[in-house]
């Protein structure tokens, strides 16, 4: 890519260097949650992660979750949100029986529209009773891919 400088391990870069140097891709953040076993019925955040992104770069966002339907038959829905906007659903539409385990994973490629810090969320809700998620049984990861 023209206009970019190369860098090597040990270089000290400042905030003003972010648009001058082409950084190598890789894992930007990965966070698990919830911090303790939680039952989700009304829409609530399971995992949240703020990540500093660079305008024009592409990021792969992946959300995963596993849990158990409790008390009654229900339909858990899990959503990935980027900057407050839903982009995809790792779990949706499948009815689970009481004590049945459900899991899901989804990915989305996001292109940053500005150099800023963006909030990534994994939200969950259930139509009846609750979807129980054990401590750290959900994850959201952000990987720079281009």
MARBA-3410 file (N, C-alpha, C, O; in Angstrom, 1 decimal):
146
0.8,-1.2,0.0,0.0,0.0,0.0,0.9,1.2,0.0,1.8,1.3,0.8 ~ 0.6,2.1,-0.9,1.5,3.3,-1.0,1.2,4.3,0.2,0.0,4.3,0.6 ~ 2.2,5.0,0.5,2.0,6.0,1.6,2.2,5.6,3.0,2.1,6.4,3.9 ~ 2.4,4.3,3.2,2.6,3.7,4.5,4.0,3.4,4.7,4.7,3.0,3.8 ~ 4.5,3.5,6.0,5.8,3.2,6.3,5.8,1.8,7.0,4.8,1.4,7.5
6.9,1.1,6.9,7.0,-0.2,7.6,7.5,0.0,9.0,8.0,1.1,9.3 ~ 7.2,-0.9,9.9,7.7,-0.8,11.3,8.1,-2.2,11.7,7.8,-3.2,11.1 ~ 8.9,-2.2,12.8,9.4,-3.5,13.3,9.2,-3.6,14.8,8.9,-2.5,15.4 ~ 9.3,-4.7,15.3,9.2,-4.9,16.7,10.2,-4.1,17.5,11.3,-3.9,17.1 ~ 9.7,-3.4,18.5,10.5,-2.5,19.3,10.3,-1.1,19.0,10.7,-0.2,19.8
9.8,-0.8,17.8,9.5,0.6,17.4,8.5,1.2,18.4,7.6,0.5,18.8 ~ 8.7,2.5,18.8,7.7,3.1,19.7,6.8,4.0,18.8,7.3,4.9,18.1 ~ 5.5,3.7,18.8,4.6,4.5,18.0,3.7,5.3,18.9,3.3,4.8,19.9 ~ 3.4,6.5,18.4,2.5,7.4,19.2,1.1,7.4,18.5,0.9,6.8,17.4 ~ 0.1,8.0,19.2,-1.2,8.0,18.6,-1.2,8.7,17.3,-2.0,8.3,16.4
-0.4,9.6,17.0,-0.4,10.3,15.8,0.2,9.5,14.6,0.0,9.8,13.5 ~ 0.9,8.4,15.0,1.4,7.5,14.0,0.4,6.5,13.4,0.7,5.8,12.4 ~ -0.8,6.4,13.9,-1.8,5.4,13.6,-2.1,5.4,12.1,-2.4,4.4,11.5 ~ -2.1,6.6,11.4,-2.4,6.6,10.0,-1.2,6.7,9.1,-1.3,6.7,7.9 ~ 0.0,6.6,9.7,1.2,6.6,9.0,1.8,5.2,8.8,2.3,4.9,7.8
1.6,4.4,9.8,2.1,3.0,9.8,1.0,2.0,9.5,-0.1,2.1,10.1 ~ 1.3,1.1,8.7,0.4,0.0,8.4,0.7,-1.1,9.4,1.7,-1.8,9.3 ~ -0.2,-1.3,10.4,0.0,-2.3,11.4,-0.4,-3.7,10.9,-1.3,-3.8,10.1 ~ 0.3,-4.6,11.5,0.0,-6.0,11.1,-1.4,-6.4,11.7,-1.8,-5.9,12.8 ~ -2.1,-7.3,11.0,-3.4,-7.7,11.5,-3.2,-8.6,12.7,-2.1,-9.0,13.1
-4.3,-9.0,13.3,-4.3,-9.9,14.4,-5.4,-9.7,15.4,-6.3,-8.8,15.1 ~ -5.4,-10.4,16.4,-6.4,-10.3,17.5,-6.3,-8.9,18.2,-5.3,-8.5,18.7 ~ -7.4,-8.2,18.1,-7.5,-6.9,18.8,-8.0,-7.0,20.2,-7.5,-6.3,21.1 ~ -9.0,-7.9,20.4,-9.6,-8.1,21.7,-10.4,-9.4,21.7,-11.0,-9.8,20.7 ~ -10.4,-10.1,22.8,-11.3,-11.2,23.0,-11.7,-11.2,24.5,-10.9,-11.2,25.4
-13.0,-11.2,24.7,-13.5,-11.1,26.1,-14.6,-12.2,26.3,-15.4,-12.4,25.4 ~ -14.6,-12.8,27.4,-15.6,-13.8,27.8,-16.5,-13.2,28.9,-16.2,-12.2,29.6 ~ -17.6,-13.8,29.0,-18.6,-13.4,30.0,-19.7,-14.4,30.0,-19.7,-15.4,29.2 ~ -20.7,-14.3,30.9,-20.7,-13.3,32.0,-19.7,-13.7,33.1,-19.1,-14.8,33.0 ~ -19.5,-12.8,34.0,-18.5,-13.1,35.1,-19.0,-14.1,36.0,-18.2,-14.8,36.7
-20.3,-14.4,36.1,-20.9,-15.4,36.9,-22.1,-16.0,36.2,-22.6,-15.4,35.3 ~ -22.5,-17.2,36.6,-23.7,-17.8,36.0,-24.8,-16.8,36.0,-25.1,-16.2,37.0 ~ -25.5,-16.6,34.8,-26.6,-15.7,34.7,-27.7,-16.2,33.9,-27.5,-16.9,32.9 ~ -29.0,-15.9,34.3,-30.2,-16.3,33.6,-30.7,-15.1,32.8,-30.9,-14.1,33.4 ~ -30.9,-15.3,31.5,-31.3,-14.2,30.6,-32.7,-14.5,30.2,-33.0,-15.5,29.6
-33.6,-13.5,30.5,-35.0,-13.6,30.0,-35.2,-12.3,29.2,-35.5,-12.4,28.0 ~ -35.2,-11.1,29.8,-35.3,-9.9,29.1,-33.9,-9.6,28.4,-32.9,-10.1,28.9 ~ -34.0,-8.8,27.4,-32.7,-8.5,26.7,-31.7,-7.9,27.6,-32.0,-6.9,28.3 ~ -30.5,-8.4,27.6,-29.4,-8.0,28.5,-28.1,-8.3,27.8,-28.0,-9.2,27.0 ~ -27.0,-7.5,28.2,-25.7,-7.7,27.7,-25.0,-8.9,28.4,-25.0,-9.0,29.6
-24.4,-9.8,27.6,-23.7,-10.9,28.1,-22.2,-10.6,28.1,-21.5,-10.8,29.1 ~ -21.7,-10.0,27.0,-20.3,-9.6,26.9,-20.2,-8.3,26.2,-21.0,-8.0,25.3 ~ -19.3,-7.4,26.7,-19.1,-6.1,26.0,-17.6,-5.9,25.9,-16.8,-6.3,26.8 ~ -17.2,-5.3,24.8,-15.7,-5.0,24.6,-15.6,-3.7,23.8,-16.2,-3.6,22.7 ~ -14.8,-2.8,24.3,-14.4,-1.6,23.5,-13.1,-1.8,22.8,-12.2,-2.3,23.4
-13.1,-1.5,21.5,-11.8,-1.7,20.7,-11.5,-0.5,19.9,-12.4,0.1,19.3 ~ -10.3,0.0,19.9,-9.8,1.1,19.1,-9.6,0.6,17.7,-8.8,-0.3,17.5 ~ -10.3,1.2,16.7,-10.3,0.8,15.3,-9.7,1.9,14.5,-9.7,3.1,14.9 ~ -9.2,1.5,13.3,-8.6,2.5,12.4,-9.5,2.6,11.2,-9.9,1.6,10.6 ~ -9.8,3.8,10.8,-10.7,4.1,9.6,-10.2,3.3,8.4,-9.0,3.3,8.0
-11.2,2.6,7.7,-10.9,1.9,6.5,-10.4,0.5,6.7,-10.3,-0.3,5.7 ~ -10.0,0.1,7.9,-9.5,-1.3,8.1,-10.7,-2.2,8.3,-11.8,-1.8,8.8 ~ -10.5,-3.5,8.0,-11.5,-4.5,8.1,-11.3,-5.3,9.4,-10.1,-5.7,9.7 ~ -12.3,-5.7,10.1,-12.2,-6.4,11.3,-13.3,-7.6,11.3,-14.4,-7.4,10.9 ~ -12.8,-8.8,11.7,-13.7,-9.9,11.8,-14.2,-10.0,13.3,-13.4,-10.1,14.2
-15.5,-9.9,13.4,-16.1,-9.9,14.8,-16.8,-11.2,14.9,-17.7,-11.6,14.1 ~ -16.5,-12.0,16.0,-17.1,-13.3,16.2,-17.7,-13.4,17.6,-17.1,-13.0,18.6 ~ -18.9,-13.8,17.7,-19.6,-14.0,19.0,-20.0,-15.5,19.1,-20.5,-16.1,18.2 ~ -19.8,-16.1,20.3,-20.2,-17.5,20.5,-20.8,-17.5,21.9,-20.5,-16.7,22.8 ~ -21.7,-18.5,22.1,-22.4,-18.7,23.4,-22.9,-20.1,23.5,-23.2,-20.8,22.5
-22.9,-20.6,24.7,-23.5,-21.9,25.0,-24.3,-21.7,26.4,-23.8,-21.1,27.3 ~ -25.4,-22.3,26.4,-26.2,-22.2,27.7,-27.3,-23.3,27.7,-27.3,-24.2,26.8 ~ -28.2,-23.2,28.7,-29.2,-24.2,28.9,-30.5,-23.5,29.2,-30.6,-22.6,29.9 ~ -31.6,-24.0,28.5,-32.9,-23.5,28.7,-33.4,-24.0,30.1,-33.3,-25.2,30.4 ~ -34.0,-23.1,30.9,-34.4,-23.6,32.2,-35.9,-23.3,32.4,-36.5,-22.5,31.7
-36.5,-24.1,33.2,-37.9,-24.0,33.7,-39.0,-24.4,32.6,-39.8,-25.3,32.8 ~ -39.0,-23.6,31.5,-40.0,-23.8,30.5,-39.4,-23.9,29.1,-38.2,-23.4,28.9 ~ -40.1,-24.4,28.1,-39.7,-24.3,26.7,-39.6,-22.8,26.3,-40.5,-22.0,26.7 ~ -38.5,-22.5,25.6,-38.3,-21.1,25.2,-37.5,-21.0,24.0,-36.9,-22.0,23.5 ~ -37.4,-19.8,23.5,-36.6,-19.5,22.3,-35.6,-18.4,22.6,-35.9,-17.2,22.5
-34.3,-18.8,22.9,-33.3,-17.8,23.2,-32.9,-17.1,21.9,-32.8,-17.7,20.8 ~ -32.6,-15.8,22.0,-32.0,-15.1,20.8,-30.8,-14.4,21.3,-30.8,-13.7,22.3 ~ -29.7,-14.5,20.6,-28.4,-13.9,20.9,-28.0,-13.0,19.7,-28.1,-13.4,18.5 ~ -27.6,-11.8,20.0,-27.3,-10.8,19.0,-25.9,-10.2,19.1,-25.5,-10.0,20.3 ~ -25.3,-10.0,18.0,-24.0,-9.2,18.0,-24.3,-7.8,17.6,-25.0,-7.6,16.5
-23.9,-6.8,18.4,-24.1,-5.4,18.1,-22.8,-4.7,18.0,-21.9,-5.0,18.7 ~ -22.7,-3.9,16.9,-21.5,-3.1,16.7,-21.9,-1.6,16.8,-22.7,-1.2,16.0 ~ -21.4,-0.9,17.7,-21.7,0.6,17.9,-23.2,0.7,18.0,-23.8,1.7,17.5 ~ -23.9,-0.2,18.8,-25.3,-0.1,19.0,-26.2,-0.7,17.9,-27.5,-0.6,18.1 ~ -25.7,-1.1,16.8,-26.5,-1.7,15.7,-26.3,-3.2,15.6,-25.2,-3.7,15.5
-27.4,-3.9,15.6,-27.4,-5.3,15.4,-26.9,-5.7,14.0,-27.3,-5.1,13.0 ~ -25.9,-6.6,14.0,-25.4,-7.0,12.7,-25.6,-8.5,12.4,-25.7,-8.8,11.2 ~ -25.7,-9.3,13.4,-26.0,-10.8,13.1,-26.4,-11.4,14.4,-26.3,-10.9,15.5 ~ -26.9,-12.7,14.3,-27.4,-13.4,15.4,-26.8,-14.8,15.5,-27.1,-15.7,14.6 ~ -26.0,-15.1,16.5,-25.4,-16.4,16.7,-26.5,-17.4,17.0,-26.3,-18.6,16.8
-27.6,-17.0,17.7,-28.7,-17.9,18.0,-30.0,-17.2,17.8,-30.2,-16.1,18.3 ~ -30.9,-17.9,17.1,-32.2,-17.3,16.9,-33.2,-18.3,16.3,-32.8,-19.2,15.5 ~ -34.4,-18.2,16.7,-35.5,-19.0,16.1,-35.7,-20.4,16.5,-36.6,-21.1,16.1 ~ -34.7,-21.0,17.2,-34.8,-22.4,17.6,-35.4,-22.6,19.0,-34.9,-22.0,20.0 ~ -36.5,-23.3,19.1,-37.1,-23.6,20.4,-36.3,-24.6,21.2,-36.0,-25.7,20.6
-36.1,-24.4,22.5,-35.4,-25.3,23.3,-36.3,-25.8,24.4,-37.0,-25.1,25.0 ~ -36.2,-27.1,24.6,-37.0,-27.7,25.7,-36.3,-27.4,27.1,-35.1,-27.1,27.1 ~ -37.0,-27.6,28.1,-36.4,-27.4,29.5,-35.2,-28.3,29.6,-35.3,-29.5,29.3 ~ -34.1,-27.8,30.1,-32.8,-28.5,30.4,-32.1,-28.8,29.1,-31.1,-29.5,29.2 ~ -32.5,-28.3,28.0,-31.8,-28.6,26.7,-30.7,-27.5,26.5,-30.9,-26.3,26.8
-29.5,-28.0,26.1,-28.4,-27.1,25.8,-28.5,-26.5,24.4,-28.9,-27.2,23.5 ~ -28.2,-25.2,24.3,-28.2,-24.5,23.0,-26.9,-23.8,22.9,-26.3,-23.3,23.9 ~ -26.4,-23.7,21.7,-25.2,-23.0,21.4,-25.2,-22.3,20.0,-26.0,-22.8,19.2 ~ -24.4,-21.3,19.8,-24.4,-20.7,18.5,-23.1,-19.8,18.4,-22.5,-19.4,19.4 ~ -22.8,-19.6,17.1,-21.6,-18.8,16.8,-21.9,-18.1,15.5,-22.5,-18.6,14.6
-21.5,-16.8,15.4,-21.7,-16.1,14.2,-20.5,-15.1,14.0,-19.9,-14.7,15.0 ~ -20.2,-14.7,12.8,-19.1,-13.8,12.5,-19.6,-12.7,11.5,-20.6,-12.9,10.8 ~ -19.0,-11.6,11.6,-19.4,-10.4,10.7,-18.1,-9.7,10.4,-17.3,-9.5,11.3 ~ -18.0,-9.2,9.1,-16.8,-8.4,8.8,-17.3,-7.0,8.8,-18.3,-6.6,8.2 ~ -16.6,-6.2,9.6,-16.9,-4.8,9.8,-15.8,-3.9,9.3,-14.6,-4.1,9.6
-16.1,-2.9,8.5,-15.1,-1.9,8.1,-15.3,-0.6,8.9,-16.4,0.0,8.9 ~ -14.2,-0.2,9.5,-14.3,1.0,10.4,-14.5,2.2,9.5,-13.9,2.4,8.5 ~ -15.5,3.0,9.9,-15.8,4.2,9.1,-15.1,5.5,9.7,-15.2,6.6,9.2 ~ -14.4,5.3,10.8,-13.6,6.4,11.5,-12.6,5.7,12.4,-12.7,4.6,12.8 ~ -11.5,6.5,12.7,-10.6,6.0,13.6,-11.1,6.4,15.0,-11.1,7.6,15.4
-11.6,5.4,15.7,-12.2,5.7,17.0,-12.4,4.4,17.8,-12.1,3.3,17.3 ~ -12.8,4.5,19.0,-13.1,3.3,19.8,-14.6,2.9,19.7,-15.5,3.8,19.8 ~ -14.8,1.7,19.3,-16.2,1.2,19.1,-16.5,0.1,20.1,-15.6,-0.7,20.5 ~ -17.8,0.1,20.5,-18.2,-0.9,21.5,-18.9,-2.1,20.7,-19.7,-1.9,19.9 ~ -18.4,-3.3,21.1,-19.0,-4.6,20.5,-19.7,-5.2,21.7,-19.2,-5.4,22.8
-20.9,-5.7,21.4,-21.8,-6.4,22.4,-22.3,-7.7,21.9,-22.5,-7.9,20.7 ~ -22.5,-8.6,22.9,-23.2,-9.9,22.7,-24.4,-9.8,23.6,-24.2,-9.8,24.9 ~ -25.6,-9.7,23.1,-26.8,-9.6,23.9,-27.6,-10.9,23.9,-27.5,-11.6,22.9 ~ -28.4,-11.2,24.9,-29.2,-12.4,24.9,-30.6,-12.1,25.5,-30.7,-11.2,26.4 ~ -31.6,-12.7,25.0,-33.0,-12.7,25.6,-33.6,-14.0,25.3,-33.2,-14.8,24.5
-34.8,-14.3,26.0,-35.5,-15.5,25.9,-37.0,-15.3,25.9,-37.4,-14.3,26.5 ~ -37.7,-16.1,25.2,-39.2,-15.8,25.1,-39.9,-16.3,26.3,-41.0,-15.8,26.6 ~ -39.4,-17.3,26.9,-40.1,-17.9,28.1,-39.1,-18.4,29.1,-38.0,-18.9,28.7 ~ -39.3,-18.2,30.4,-38.4,-18.6,31.4,-37.1,-17.9,31.2,-37.1,-16.7,31.1 ~ -36.0,-18.7,31.0,-34.7,-18.0,30.8,-33.7,-19.0,30.2,-33.8,-20.2,30.2
-32.7,-18.4,29.6,-31.5,-19.1,29.0,-30.4,-18.9,30.0,-29.9,-17.8,30.2 ~ -29.9,-20.0,30.6,-28.8,-19.9,31.6,-27.5,-20.1,31.0,-27.2,-21.0,30.2 ~ -26.6,-19.1,31.2,-25.3,-19.1,30.7,-24.3,-19.2,31.8,-24.3,-18.3,32.7 ~ -23.4,-20.2,31.8,-22.4,-20.3,32.9,-21.4,-19.2,32.8,-21.2,-18.6,31.7 ~ -20.6,-19.0,33.8,-19.6,-18.0,33.8,-18.6,-18.3,32.7,-18.1,-19.4,32.5
-18.3,-17.2,31.9,-17.4,-17.3,30.8,-17.7,-18.3,29.7,-16.8,-18.8,29.0 ~ -19.0,-18.5,29.5,-19.5,-19.4,28.4,-19.9,-18.7,27.2,-20.5,-19.3,26.3 ~ -19.6,-17.4,27.1,-19.8,-16.6,25.9,-18.6,-15.8,25.6,-17.8,-15.5,26.5 ~ -18.4,-15.5,24.3,-17.2,-14.7,24.0,-17.5,-13.8,22.8,-18.3,-14.2,21.9 ~ -16.8,-12.7,22.8,-16.8,-11.8,21.6,-15.3,-11.5,21.3,-14.6,-11.2,22.2
-15.0,-11.7,20.0,-13.6,-11.5,19.6,-13.6,-10.6,18.4,-14.4,-10.6,17.5 ~ -12.6,-9.7,18.3,-12.4,-8.8,17.2,-11.0,-9.0,16.7,-10.0,-8.9,17.4 ~ -10.9,-9.3,15.4,-9.6,-9.6,14.7,-9.5,-8.6,13.5,-10.3,-8.6,12.7 ~ -8.3,-7.9,13.5,-8.1,-7.1,12.3,-7.7,-8.0,11.1,-6.7,-8.8,11.3 ~ -8.4,-7.9,10.0,-8.1,-8.8,8.9,-7.6,-8.1,7.6,-7.3,-8.7,6.6
-7.6,-6.8,7.7,-7.1,-6.1,6.5,-7.2,-4.6,6.6,-6.9,-3.8,5.7
END
